[in-house]
Amino acid sequence: MNVGGPVAAARTVRGAAARREADGFHRTPVPDPGGDFILHAVSEPYAVGARGHGPLVLVWNGTAWTTEALPPLDAALHGAVLTAVDGTVAAGGAFDRLRLAEVPLLLRRGPSGWHDDDPPELGFPYVLTGVRGPWAVGHGFPANVVLRHDGAVWKPVEVPGRPAKLLTLAVTGENLLAAGARDREGLILHHDGRTWREWHTRTGPVTALACWRGTAYAAAGDALLHWTGRKWAREQAPLRVNALAPDRTGVQCAGADGVAVFDGRRWTSTPLPGTWLGADPDWLVGTS
């Protein structure tokens, strides 16, 4: 994760959100947080991203998006961005100009507002890219980055194999899927509560995961992969997919200027101007 990249992009783009209505997705106004900004992820009622001077969290109050107050950011941090949110936890990273190293960001929303959730020291620089339930993933060197919250604190989880750039995760019961890339090839890791297994996808980086009706799906550019019980089968998507979310009729695939739903056999595509980077069942977020 190039922490500076998304924030640099935020200087030239404006964040956008779209809400599911009975007849499809429609753009919803978002507040001006004081300059250009980008939204990377959504988990109602929160959407997260970055603005020119730091991370950004918006909250949906049922009728409109408003900007949430965040704890003060260390002045040494540059390019701070939140790239994932689930429930009341948001994750991302920044570059520490004093340490000359990337550092993780973990925020939690409590009764009195957002506060730092104390990401653990791993002994090497790392950032976080995904969070789901008690799990968080990211990347650093020289080890894989998987964290688990034990109810009190975040702790690292040992993952065998060479380091990978983990970008996303999905959780069903005791099963964790984490995905990204190793040596530029897509990679999916599975933890069943006891052991790890890995698959090389023969695609580019896997950037999104979702589960729909008991089937796991993974997005890698214009490829949508699904687990058959024996292997990851490939479908050609009608767009480059940035984000996945289950909906009532299939797995929802969001990307540039559109959203498509795959019901296990057929695609249904709908144009929607914007570059959509994050999705949940009822929202899309990204840039206009």
VEXDREN-2710 file (C-alpha; in Angstrom, 1 decimal):
% VEXDREN-2710
k/r/px/py/pz
1/MET/0.0/0.0/0.0
2/ASN/1.4/3.3/-1.1
3/VAL/0.0/5.4/1.7
4/GLY/0.8/8.7/0.0
5/GLY/-0.9/7.6/-3.3
6/PRO/-4.5/7.8/-2.2
7/VAL/-4.0/11.1/-0.5
8/ALA/-2.2/12.6/-3.5
9/ALA/-5.2/11.5/-5.6
10/ALA/-7.5/13.1/-3.2
11/ARG/-6.2/16.5/-4.1
12/THR/-7.7/16.2/-7.6
13/VAL/-10.9/14.3/-7.0
14/ARG/-14.1/14.5/-4.9
15/GLY/-15.6/11.8/-2.8
16/ALA/-19.0/10.3/-3.8
17/ALA/-21.7/8.0/-2.3
18/ALA/-24.6/6.2/-3.8
19/ARG/-27.5/4.6/-2.0
20/ARG/-29.6/1.7/-3.0
21/GLU/-33.3/2.6/-3.6
22/ALA/-36.1/0.4/-5.0
23/ASP/-35.1/1.2/-8.6
24/GLY/-31.3/1.0/-8.1
25/PHE/-28.4/3.1/-6.8
26/HIS/-28.7/6.9/-6.8
27/ARG/-26.0/9.4/-5.9
28/THR/-26.4/10.9/-2.4
29/PRO/-24.8/14.3/-1.5
30/VAL/-21.8/14.1/0.8
31/PRO/-20.4/17.0/2.9
32/ASP/-17.4/19.1/1.9
33/PRO/-14.9/18.3/4.6
34/GLY/-12.7/21.2/3.8
35/GLY/-11.1/20.4/0.4
36/ASP/-10.9/17.6/-2.0
37/PHE/-11.3/14.1/-0.6
38/ILE/-11.8/10.4/-1.4
39/LEU/-13.9/7.7/0.1
40/HIS/-12.4/4.1/0.2
41/ALA/-14.8/2.0/2.2
42/VAL/-18.3/1.9/3.7
43/SER/-20.1/-0.1/6.4
44/GLU/-23.3/1.7/7.3
45/PRO/-23.5/4.0/9.0
46/TYR/-19.8/4.9/8.4
47/ALA/-17.8/5.7/5.3
48/VAL/-14.0/6.2/5.5
49/GLY/-11.2/7.7/3.4
50/ALA/-8.9/10.6/3.4
51/ARG/-8.7/14.3/2.8
52/GLY/-5.7/16.4/2.1
53/HIS/-4.5/16.7/5.7
54/GLY/-5.5/13.3/7.2
55/PRO/-8.1/10.5/7.5
56/LEU/-11.8/11.1/7.1
57/VAL/-14.9/9.4/8.6
58/LEU/-18.4/10.3/7.5
59/VAL/-21.5/9.0/9.3
60/TRP/-25.0/8.5/7.9
61/ASN/-27.7/9.8/10.2
62/GLY/-30.6/8.4/8.3
63/THR/-31.1/11.4/6.1
64/ALA/-27.6/12.8/5.4
65/TRP/-23.9/12.2/5.7
66/THR/-22.0/14.3/8.2
67/THR/-18.3/14.5/9.1
68/GLU/-17.1/12.8/12.3
69/ALA/-14.5/14.3/14.6
70/LEU/-11.3/12.2/14.9
71/PRO/-8.5/12.2/17.5
72/PRO/-5.6/14.5/16.7
73/LEU/-3.1/13.2/14.2
74/ASP/0.6/13.1/15.1
75/ALA/2.3/16.0/13.1
76/ALA/5.0/13.6/11.9
77/LEU/2.4/11.5/10.0
78/HIS/2.0/12.1/6.3
79/GLY/-0.6/10.7/3.8
80/ALA/-2.8/9.2/6.5
81/VAL/-5.7/7.3/5.0
82/LEU/-8.4/5.0/6.2
83/THR/-9.0/2.2/3.7
84/ALA/-11.4/-0.1/5.6
85/VAL/-14.3/0.0/8.1
86/ASP/-16.4/-2.6/9.7
87/GLY/-18.9/-1.9/12.5
88/THR/-17.2/0.6/14.8
89/VAL/-13.6/-0.1/13.7
90/ALA/-11.7/1.7/10.9
91/ALA/-8.2/0.8/9.6
92/GLY/-5.5/2.3/7.4
93/GLY/-2.0/3.7/7.5
94/ALA/0.3/6.6/7.2
95/PHE/4.0/7.5/6.7
96/ASP/6.0/8.6/9.7
97/ARG/8.4/11.3/8.4
98/LEU/10.5/11.0/11.6
99/ARG/10.9/7.2/11.6
100/LEU/10.9/7.1/7.7
101/ALA/8.5/4.2/7.9
102/GLU/4.9/3.3/7.3
103/VAL/2.7/3.0/10.4
104/PRO/-0.8/1.4/10.9
105/LEU/-3.9/3.3/11.9
106/LEU/-6.7/1.7/13.9
107/LEU/-9.6/3.7/15.2
108/ARG/-12.6/2.6/17.2
109/ARG/-15.9/4.4/17.8
110/GLY/-16.9/4.5/21.4
111/PRO/-19.7/6.3/23.3
112/SER/-17.7/9.5/23.4
113/GLY/-16.3/9.4/19.8
114/TRP/-13.5/7.9/17.8
115/HIS/-10.2/6.9/19.6
116/ASP/-7.0/5.2/18.8
117/ASP/-7.4/1.4/19.1
118/ASP/-3.7/0.7/19.8
119/PRO/-2.4/-1.4/16.9
120/PRO/0.4/-3.7/18.2
121/GLU/4.1/-3.2/17.5
122/LEU/5.3/-6.0/15.2
123/GLY/8.9/-5.1/15.2
124/PHE/8.8/-3.9/11.6
125/PRO/6.9/-1.2/9.6
126/TYR/3.4/-2.1/8.4
127/VAL/0.0/-0.7/7.4
128/LEU/-3.5/-2.1/7.6
129/THR/-5.8/-2.5/4.6
130/GLY/-8.8/-4.5/5.8
131/VAL/-10.9/-5.1/8.9
132/ARG/-13.8/-7.5/9.5
133/GLY/-15.1/-8.5/12.9
134/PRO/-12.2/-9.3/15.2
135/TRP/-9.7/-9.6/12.2
136/ALA/-7.5/-7.1/10.5
137/VAL/-5.0/-7.5/7.7
138/GLY/-2.3/-5.5/6.0
139/HIS/1.2/-5.7/4.8
140/GLY/4.8/-5.1/5.9
141/PHE/8.2/-6.8/5.8
142/PRO/9.5/-9.3/6.6
143/ALA/6.3/-11.1/7.7
144/ASN/2.6/-11.4/6.8
145/VAL/0.3/-9.0/8.7
146/VAL/-2.8/-10.5/10.3
147/LEU/-4.2/-9.3/13.6
148/ARG/-7.0/-10.6/15.8
149/HIS/-8.8/-8.8/18.6
150/ASP/-9.1/-11.0/21.7
151/GLY/-11.8/-8.8/23.3
152/ALA/-9.3/-6.5/24.9
153/VAL/-6.3/-5.9/22.6
154/TRP/-5.2/-6.6/19.0
155/LYS/-2.6/-9.4/18.7
156/PRO/-0.6/-10.6/15.7
157/VAL/-1.5/-14.0/14.2
158/GLU/1.4/-16.1/12.8
159/VAL/0.9/-16.9/9.1
160/PRO/3.3/-19.3/7.4
161/GLY/4.8/-18.6/4.0
162/ARG/6.6/-15.7/2.4
163/PRO/5.2/-12.2/3.1
164/ALA/2.2/-11.2/0.9
165/LYS/0.6/-7.8/0.3
166/LEU/-2.8/-8.5/1.9
167/LEU/-5.5/-6.1/0.8
168/THR/-8.8/-7.5/1.9
169/LEU/-10.6/-10.2/4.0
170/ALA/-13.9/-11.9/4.6
171/VAL/-15.1/-13.9/7.6
172/THR/-17.7/-16.6/7.9
173/GLY/-17.9/-18.3/11.3
174/GLU/-14.5/-19.6/12.2
175/ASN/-13.2/-19.3/8.6
176/LEU/-11.1/-16.3/7.6
177/LEU/-10.2/-15.5/4.0
178/ALA/-7.5/-13.0/3.4
179/ALA/-6.3/-12.0/-0.1
180/GLY/-4.0/-9.7/-2.0
181/ALA/-0.9/-10.5/-4.0
182/ARG/2.6/-12.0/-3.7
183/ASP/5.1/-11.2/-6.5
184/ARG/2.3/-9.4/-8.3
185/GLU/0.2/-12.6/-8.6
186/GLY/-3.2/-12.9/-6.9
187/LEU/-3.1/-14.8/-3.6
188/ILE/-5.9/-16.1/-1.3
189/LEU/-5.3/-17.4/2.2
190/HIS/-7.7/-19.5/4.2
191/HIS/-7.7/-20.1/7.9
192/ASP/-10.2/-22.6/9.3
193/GLY/-9.4/-21.9/13.0
194/ARG/-6.5/-24.3/13.1
195/THR/-4.4/-24.3/9.9
196/TRP/-3.7/-22.1/6.9
197/ARG/-4.0/-22.9/3.2
198/GLU/-3.1/-20.7/0.2
199/TRP/-4.0/-20.5/-3.4
200/HIS/-2.3/-18.6/-6.3
201/THR/-5.1/-17.2/-8.5
202/ARG/-3.1/-16.7/-11.8
203/THR/-4.6/-13.2/-11.9
204/GLY/-3.4/-9.8/-10.8
205/PRO/-3.9/-8.8/-7.1
206/VAL/-7.1/-9.8/-5.4
207/THR/-8.7/-6.6/-4.1
208/ALA/-12.1/-7.7/-2.8
209/LEU/-13.8/-10.7/-1.1
210/ALA/-17.4/-11.4/-0.3
211/CYS/-19.6/-14.4/0.7
212/TRP/-23.0/-14.9/-0.8
213/ARG/-25.3/-17.9/-0.1
214/GLY/-22.4/-19.9/1.2
215/THR/-20.1/-19.3/-1.7
216/ALA/-16.9/-17.2/-1.5
217/TYR/-16.1/-14.7/-4.2
218/ALA/-12.9/-12.8/-5.0
219/ALA/-12.3/-9.9/-7.4
220/ALA/-9.1/-9.4/-9.4
221/GLY/-9.5/-6.7/-12.0
222/ASP/-12.1/-7.9/-14.5
223/ALA/-12.0/-11.5/-13.1
224/LEU/-14.5/-12.7/-10.6
225/LEU/-13.5/-15.9/-8.9
226/HIS/-15.7/-18.2/-6.9
227/TRP/-15.0/-21.2/-4.8
228/THR/-16.5/-24.4/-6.1
229/GLY/-15.5/-26.6/-3.1
230/ARG/-12.4/-27.8/-5.0
231/LYS/-10.9/-24.8/-6.8
232/TRP/-11.4/-21.1/-7.6
233/ALA/-13.3/-20.9/-10.9
234/ARG/-13.1/-17.8/-13.0
235/GLU/-15.9/-15.6/-14.5
236/GLN/-15.3/-12.7/-16.8
237/ALA/-16.8/-9.6/-15.2
238/PRO/-18.3/-6.8/-17.4
239/LEU/-16.2/-4.2/-15.6
240/ARG/-13.0/-3.9/-13.6
241/VAL/-14.2/-4.7/-10.1
242/ASN/-13.0/-2.6/-7.1
243/ALA/-15.4/-3.8/-4.4
244/LEU/-17.8/-6.7/-3.6
245/ALA/-20.8/-6.9/-1.4
246/PRO/-23.7/-9.5/-1.2
247/ASP/-27.1/-8.3/-2.1
248/ARG/-30.5/-9.9/-2.3
249/THR/-30.0/-11.3/-5.9
250/GLY/-26.3/-12.0/-6.1
251/VAL/-22.9/-10.7/-5.5
252/GLN/-22.6/-7.0/-6.2
253/CYS/-19.5/-5.9/-8.1
254/ALA/-18.7/-2.2/-8.1
255/GLY/-16.1/-0.5/-10.3
256/ALA/-15.6/2.4/-12.7
257/ASP/-18.9/4.0/-13.9
258/GLY/-21.0/1.1/-13.0
259/VAL/-22.2/-1.8/-10.8
260/ALA/-22.9/-5.3/-11.9
261/VAL/-24.6/-8.2/-10.1
262/PHE/-23.7/-11.9/-10.6
263/ASP/-26.4/-14.4/-9.5
264/GLY/-24.2/-17.4/-10.0
265/ARG/-25.0/-17.8/-13.7
266/ARG/-25.8/-14.4/-15.3
267/TRP/-24.7/-10.8/-15.1
268/THR/-26.9/-7.7/-14.7
269/SER/-25.1/-4.4/-15.3
270/THR/-26.2/-0.9/-14.5
271/PRO/-24.2/2.3/-15.4
272/LEU/-23.5/4.6/-12.5
273/PRO/-21.0/7.5/-13.1
274/GLY/-18.1/7.6/-10.7
275/THR/-15.3/5.4/-9.6
276/TRP/-16.7/3.1/-6.9
277/LEU/-14.0/1.8/-4.5
278/GLY/-16.1/0.5/-1.5
279/ALA/-19.4/-1.3/-1.1
280/ASP/-21.8/-2.7/1.4
281/PRO/-25.2/-4.2/0.6
282/ASP/-26.9/-0.7/0.5
283/TRP/-24.1/1.7/-0.3
284/LEU/-21.3/2.5/-2.8
285/VAL/-18.5/5.0/-2.1
286/GLY/-15.6/6.3/-4.2
287/THR/-15.0/9.3/-6.3
288/SER/-17.0/11.4/-8.6
END
